[in-house]
Amino acid sequence: MPENDRYPYSAPSLGTAADDHLQDSGLSGGAPGHLAPLVERARGYVEASSSANTQRAYAADWKHFAGWCRRQGLSPLPPDVQTVGLYITALASGEAAPRARASSVATVERRLSALCWNYTQRGLLLDRRDRHIATVLAGIRNRHAAPPRQKEAILPEELIAMVETLDRGTLRGLRDRTMLLIGFAGGLRRSEIVALDCGRDQTEDGGGWIEVFDKGMLVTLRGKTGWREVEIGRGSSDLTCPVHAVETWLKLGRISHGPLFRRVTGRGKEVGPERLKDQEIARLVKKTVLAAGIRGELPEAERVRLFSGHSLRAGLASSAEVDERYVQKQLGHTSAEMTRRYQRRRDRFRVNLTKAAGL
């Protein structure tokens, strides 16, 4: 594969995409020495233009596409609409890789979006509206589209049962209880939970911070649409209060600066400096769902599939009996329709147009 066929942010260096961008401006490689600090800063801004999770996903998608092209004797560069049209056809039919399964419509659309982004980073344009792509994609949607499979919401009584499976007498158990409670009460994404710091401007990789007050806790988050504030009030019991859990975790973990949620080391007796990965939240949810016996009538594999880190977020949306606009604000949604997608249980027939029409 030619050197420029690599994904711009791929390991071992995260600066390649910035180098591609700066090369177009004539500032990479042969830039005068006095501009070197600006070049490095520009590289950092390019890297910060998308989250680490997004970069990893786009890297994987580009690698998948480049691998398919190599096996077909094609080149991923420059962008060719017919090649991309054949690629998404192979995805939908399960022929994009050896022993591959047919990709869902959502996966096809995600990989297509990743290709567009990758080409843009190289100063190239992939026109997804071209008939070779748009017509094929429309056919894939018509033939294979299915209703989305949503993760199950974790309801309050289920959350309490999950929390009770964790040992309050250990640092790991205390940390995990705190993450579940704050994730539910704040309606937070798993990436938002682990990105929190103890205070403002404490780490370079932080995505927000907390402030504890008498009546609750203010969480400031950097989300997909900018910064937002989430208010988490104190609960009616210390056993289930997310704010009390945070205070106890900070005190017993001896944490005052840097990442809020970290790895527990030394056989569970010490708190290390390393920030947790967001995958830990999903694993924690699945583990405690099984331990609490939630949906125990189902096979274990099915129970694991039904729940994820998003189940905490959906649980708040489904359980908070307040005006919908407050839930929308807490979740950081730009529309009420998006919030309703998270509400697994609600009065769907509160407005009965059949009776209103006289039938």
N, C-alpha and C positions, 0 to 999 in steps of 0.2 A: 504494500500500500504506500503510495507516495506520502512524503512527509506532511504535505498540507492537507491530506485526507483525515488527519487525526482530529479528534474533538478538541476544540480550543482550550478547554479547561481541564483536560485530562492530566492525570498524574504522570510523572512526579512533580511537574511544575504547574502551578495555578496561574502563571503569568502569561501563558501562550496566547490566550484570547486577547489580553491587553496588548501583547506584542503585535498580533494581527491588526488590531485597531490602530495602534500607533504607527505601524508600518505604512498604513494608508496616508498618514499625515506626515510621513518622512521624519518621524521623531524616534524611531526605534533603531537600535543598532548603532548608527553613526551620529546620534544626537550629540551636540556640543556638551562638554563636561558640565557646564554650569546649568544645563537643563536636566541633568540626571535626576535630581530630586523631584522635579515636576513629572518626569516620565514615570518614576516609581509611584508617585501619588495618583497619576492617571490610571496606572495599572490597578491600583487598589480600588479606585472607583468603578472600573469595569468589572472587577470581581464582585463588588458589592451590589451590582445592578440586579442580581438575582440571588435567592437564598441558596445555601449549601445543598439543601435537599433537592431544589430544582436543578442545580448544576449536576448533581449526581444522576438524576433521572434523565436529563438531556444527554449526559455523557453515555449512559447505557443505551439510550435510543439511537444515538448516532453510531455507536459501535455495532449495534444490531443491523442497522441499515447498511453500513459499510461492509459488514461481513456478508450480507446477502448479495450486495453488488459484486463482491469479489468472487463468490461462488458462481454467479451468473456470467462472469466475464465482462462486467460493466464497471463504469467508474462513477463514484458519487459526486464528483466534481468535473465540470461545473454543473449546476442544477439542471436537470432534464425532466420535464413534466411527464414524458412517456415512461421514463424509468421509475419515477415516483408512483405513477398510476399502476404499473405492474407490481411494484412493491406492496402497495396497500391491497391489491388483489391477492397477492401471495399471503399477506397477513390474514385476511378474512377467510381464505380457503385452507389455512393451516399448512402452507407450503413455503413459509418464509425461512424455515430452519429445519435441520434434520430432527425428526421425531417431534415436531412442533404441533401444537393444537391450534385450531382456528381461534383467532383473536376476537374479542368482543368489539362491538362498534366503538365503545369508549376507548379501548386500547388503540384501535386504529387511528382514531381522531387525536389521541394524545401523541402517538408517534409522529403523525403528520405535523402537529404543532411543533414538536421538537425539531423536526427537520427544517421547518421554516425559521425557527430561532437560530439554529446552527448556521444556516446559510446567511442570515442577516449578520451574524457575528463576523463573517468573512467578507462582508460588503457585497454579498450576492443576494439575489431575489428569487424566491420560488413562488410562482403565482398559483396558489391553490384554487383560484377561480377558473383556471384554464380547464377546458372541457375534458382533457385527458385525466384530470384529477377529480374535478367537481362531479362529472357524470358518473364515474366509477364509485365515488364516495356516496352519491345519492342512491345508487343501486345497492350498495352494501347496507346502508341504513334501512332501505325498504325491505330487504330480504332478511336481515339479521337483527335488526333493532329489537330490544326487549325492555320491559320496564326495569328500572334500576333496582338492584338488590341493596336495600339499606341495612346498615348495622342496627342491631337491636338497641333500644334505649335502656340504660340502667336506671331503674326507679329508686326512690329514696329508701324504701325498705330493703331493696336488694343491695344498695350501696352500704347500708349499715351492716348487713350480713357479711359483705365482702371485707369491710374494715375490721370486723371482729375476728376474722381469720388471721390477722396480722398481730404479731407479738408487740405489745406496748412496752415491754421491758428491754427491747433491743433497739439500737440505733437504726438498723435497717428497717425493722418493723415500723418504727416511728416515722422515718422518712417516707415509707411507702403509704402509710395511712394519710400523711399530710398531702402527698401528691394526688391521691384519689379524692380527698375532700376538697382541695382547692381547685382541682380540675372540674369537679362537678359544680361546685358553688359558683365558680367564675365562668363556667361554660367555655373553658379554654381548650384550644387545640393541644395535642401532645407536644408539638414543637414549641408552643408558647409556654407550656409548663416548665420545660427544661431550660428555656432561654432566660428565665428570670434571674436577676441578681438581687443582692440584699439592698442595694441602693443605686442611685443614678450614677452613670458614667464610671462604673467600676471595672468593667472588662470590655475588651474589643469585640468579643463574639456574643455579648449579651443582646437580648432582644426585648428587654424591659426590666422593670424593677418593682419592688414593693415598698409601701409605707404603711406602718401599723398605727392605728389611732384607737381611742377609747371605744368607739362604736363599731369599728371594723377595720378593714384593710383596703387600701387603694392600690390597684395593680395598673401600672402604665405599660402598655404593650406597643411594639412596632409590628403592625399587621400588614396584610396585603395591600390595604388602601391607605396606609399611613398610621400615625400614632392614635391610640385610643385609650381611654381610661375605663377600668372595670372596678365597680364597687362590690366588695364582698363583706357583708355584714356579719356580726357575731351570731352564732347559733344559740339555740335554747339550752344546749347541754355541752359541757366541755368535752364529752366523749365524741361528739360529732361536729364540733365547731371547727371550721377550717382555720380561723384566725388563731384560736388557742393552740391548734396543732402546729401552726407555723412558729408561734412563739416558743413552744416547747422544743421543737426541732432546732431552732436557732440556739436556744440556751444549752441543751444537752449535747448538741453537736459542736458547740463552741464556734459557731459561725458568725462572723460580724462583717465580712467583706468578701465580695466576689460571688461566684455562682451560688444560688440558693440550694439547688438539689445536686448532690455530688455522690460519688461512689463511696461506699463504706468499706473500709479495708481492715487489716489486722484482725482477721477472724470476727469481724463485726463490732470491733471495739473502738475503731478510729474512723474519722471522716477525712477522706483525702481531698486534694485540691481540684480533682478532675470533674468537669461538668458531665452529667449524665447525657446519654444519647436519647433521642425521642423514641427510639424503638423500645426502650425500657418501659415506657408507659403502656404501650400495647401489650407487652408481655405481662406486665403487672395486672392489667385488667383481665386478661385471659386466665392467668393463674388464680386470681382470687374468685373469679366467676366459678371456676371448677371447684375450688376449695369450699365455697359457700353453698354448693349444690344447686345453683340457679339453673333452671330448666333441666333439672335432673332426669326428667322423663326422656330426654333426647340422648342419642349417642354422644360420647365425649367429643369426637371430631366435629360433629354438627354444632355443639355448644361453643367450641373454640372458634368456629367460622362465623358464628352469629355476632360475636362481640369484638370490639376493638377500642382503641383510644377514643374514637369519635363517639362511642357509646355514652361517655360521661357528658359530652356536650349535648347530645340528643336527650339525655336524661333530664337535664335542667330544663330544656325547652318543652319537654313533655310533662313536667311535673309542676313547674312554677305557676300557681293559679293567680296570675296578675294580668294586667293589660298587656296585650301582645307587643305593644311598642317597647315596653321595658325589656322584654326578653330579646327583642330585635337589637336593642342597644347593647345589651350585655354580650350578645354573641358577635356583635360587630358586623351585622348584615346590612346591606344597603337597601334591601327590599323586604317587605313583609312576606312575600311569596317564598323567599329563601328560608325564612324562619319557619314557615309552615311545613317545609320539607323535613324539618328536624322534629316536629311535633308528632310523635308516634301515636299519641292518644289525645283526642280533642273532640269536642262536640261538632262533628262534621255537618250535622243537619240542623244547626241552630237557626239558620235562615232557610225556611221551607218554601221554595218558589212554587211548588206544586199547589199548596194550599193558598198561597198568596195570589195565584192565578185563578182561583175559584174552583179547583177540582177537589 
